[in-house]
Amino acid sequence: MCGVFGIRAPGRDVARLTYFGIYALQHRGQESAGIAVSEDGRLTALRDLGLVAQVFDERSLHGLEGELAIGHTRYSTTGGNAWANSQPLLHHGRTRTVALGHNGNLVNADELRASIGKPLASTSDSEVIAALVADDERPLDEALPAAMARLEGAATVVGLADGRLFAFRDPHGFRPLVLGRLGEDPVVASESCALDLVGAEFVREIRPGELIVVADSGVESVQAVEPSDRGSLCIFEFFYLARPDTRLSGVEVHGARVRMGERLAEEAPVEADLVLPVPDSGTPAAIGFARATGIPFSEGLIKNRYVGRTFIQPEQGMREQGIRMKFNPLAEVGGKRLVVVDDSIVRGSTTRQIVQMLFDAGAAEVHVRISSPPVVSPCYYGIDLASEDEMIAAHATVDEVREAIGASTLAYLSLDGLQAATRRPADALCRACLTRDYPTRLPTAAAKHRFESPTAASRRAGT
Ligand code: SF4
């Protein structure tokens, strides 16, 4: 999970536009943020740990001048939350310097890293991509497709090199990427909501395997790598990750989530007095559930919107702490039979605490309804879900999960129901964390901190 943005707009304040672009993509990553600009081919980058609004101010934006810019918000999947892993990263190679922002996770990062034959400054898999392009002696138009052909896994990338902006998507298209236009100036972004925020018009989605290079002459597009015959846009984007006002494959995410709730109501109805969402990602499905059943919708859980999404904070201790700061139940839940709708259960700790909080507030019954099937297997393509051992549903029945979270009843949306709500065919989406059917080979190693030194790793483990 990361957000990427890129623009070519000579004469405009490209850094400021990029700031607002990544501001709209803040939900995709809250660990670090950065912007790189290219001015007559010279690259400058500013990046740091923190939210977009914490990393940049008026003064820092003024220092970023150019005609091209890229931006990135990061949530780590390979390589820890450290400054060196924040992006856009700058890699000085044998042939050129490349600024690069990456969303996704490679499954062959270990092999590629070994083949590069030199130490890298970061411990993420993203610098490998920059190094492949920066060390290639061929012109950029040849170096980029050659690098793309060597990547396996998820790679939605924006970059700057040789005075040009480039953007591409892996042949599966795991993570979204759209092309827009601000007047005559091209813009690329992870989600269409970022185009809306900067006032750009949506042109089209960038295809799996497609490379876009933006030069003075305009936007050049090539199908650099054959698209996989198994399209794999992440289904998690539909029910959890993407912003509700984003359109994925032409489908507005909010509408898809409302349909998930309606279908869930058909599949698992229950007698109750109120339908409560777990805000914000459970809200559209709760609206759908309430609409389909006629049970009144209530904002029974009040969220402190200034606390980060607990799912995004990567350490278990922070997650446990986060939930107590994040939600507070309203008095109206007292004595009521509640349906609580959320988008997913991964570890179960958040759901267990919410159920307990509602019973403590006097709820008579707490019926949990989840607008996705059980998450049973890890993601190797850019979402740090958890290991299989940590997933509550990986080796438990629905009733065992219900007991563990302390709910009166529990039901998940079926895979068919979820699929139908997306209005996309099954073979267009990756659903591997729900089905264990992965569209690529699996990585030989997947530990997040595997490229860190033994000292850094033991410091992180507290040993
Ligand atoms: S494994 Fe799950 S989270 Fe990962 S890309 Fe596939 S559907 Fe998305």
Residues whose N, C-alpha, C, O or C-beta is under 5 A from the ligand:
A	BS01	SF4	C234 I235 F236 P378 C379 Y380 Y381 I383 C430 R431 A432 C433
